[in-house]
Amino acid sequence: MAVMATVATGSTSALAAVDTEPISEQPVSDGVDDVDVPPPYSVWSPWQKKLIVAGAAFGGFFNPITAQVYLPALTVLEDEFGVTETEINLTVTTYMIFQGLTPILFSGFTDTLGRRPGYIFCFIVYISANIALALANDYEDLLVIRCFQSAGSATIMVICQAVVADIITSAERGAYIALTAIPSILGPSLGPVIGGAMTQYMGWRSIFWMLTIAAGINFLLMLLFIPETCRKVVGDGSVRPPWWCQSVYQWFYYRRHPSVPQNLNSLEKSAYTTDEGKLKYATSHLFSSFALLREKELALLLIIGGTVFTGVYAVGTAMPALLQNLYGFTPMQIGLMYLPLAGGSILAVVFVGPGMNWNLRRHARKLGMPVDKKTKMDLSRFPIEKVRLEIAFPFLLLGVGIITSWGWITVNKVEIEKVVIVVLFLGVGLVGVNNVVNALIVDIYPDTAGAALAAYNLAKCIMGAASSGFVAPMILEMGMGPAFTLLGCLYLLLVPIILLVMWKGVVWRTSRHARELRKKGSILVREQEPQESVSDTDMASTPQKETTSTEILPAEKDARSTS
């Protein structure tokens, strides 16, 4: 408890320790080197970052496990509510639809107004939906409430991933992105095991009561200790957030220490500085994730990540019927066969995260660029696409071999030990590529990480739902071996797409940043005009000067400091 309390106020205590002396008495360096040293990207210490990311990762665990823990109870629900198999499967389809669409609506708000308000709203929706599902008595209630359950849990997952972009630099992002990716794989792996056991021994309603209790504990800890991280609200973590973005511990801390030093210059640049302007900005960017789809680089990355996830969903969907028909497995044994996929995802985290960090340092040395985990790297001319995707290549080729061999080993009914090994390496290959794509999206869209990750989540859900639908008829039409060989060939088509992103990525990013600067300048001019609408007398007595966007940016900075 004391450790979490330190995390809640770590930024303020760290900054206060630096600024204990009056400004006039602090040593002033006359060296030229100090001018070129960028400020720390975040005031959080390494272990504080790990605790924040771990707390976010635990919150992101609910969406994938909620989707899968429910599956073993489908036949039981079908009998209890007296509906057909198609009707009960509709509760799964609607869950996936809302899983992809809902984060699109909320990501713009959390990128502008803060992560904690999004956390609170979505946890309330999710916990309320679980209670309602545990008490549901007819099929219509089940179908509708599952949509709300999906809406709450899916948005929580995207917010958790965006937290990494708020506090972690590109030099250390590999390991942390991999950490947040674990829940998205462990959920589908552990969900069927937990759901099968609870349905068999405690009844299907116990599933939703279990989710209610687990989410309630997470929600309580978040309210008490997890700080706001959105850089438009707290900057590097030292800026005091508004009361609705403060944890309970922070609220009491700021009441006892009202004069905590703040680094207002660390706030991310925003076209709007007032609360009303931010709300207007967030509302106007309600569908900002859809707008990002027009960017060539992100669209291609979504194709890469979404295609890779088709293999995960295809194998996961086909596995129960195959294991039951070929090996005579019970539902509990089928659930246990998902555990090697979880083991493979953990191995992917072990290799991918350090690999991405190592490759970044290697390229930086070649270009003569310093790498400091505490400061933000200038990626404007740095080939971050090449740095990340070079690590993805071996994992993609591994995925091609594994997804192809999966079809042939199952049709030939090989020893179950070999099936376990294939499922293990399937997790290594496909999850490895997913982790790289996830990290790269955050690297190239750090200011709108929530919206970009929401778009990625939508792509995975759509393509995953499609693969779940076509894998069964494709197997019946072509057979197991040819069907998964075709899927492996589909993976090979991603190679030229990856090479294109590596080649043109820097050019696309430079062009996008130029457009954003021009747009921000025009918005600042429009906001400044009402403030400069004074009387004709004042206009006549005041020397006039042509206003440009470059002259407004310092004024915006001063306005933030005085506020």
Order of alpha helices (4+ residues) and beta strands (2+ residues): alpha-alpha-alpha-alpha-alpha-alpha-alpha-alpha-alpha-alpha-alpha-alpha-alpha-alpha-alpha-alpha-alpha-alpha-alpha-alpha-alpha-alpha-alpha-alpha-alpha
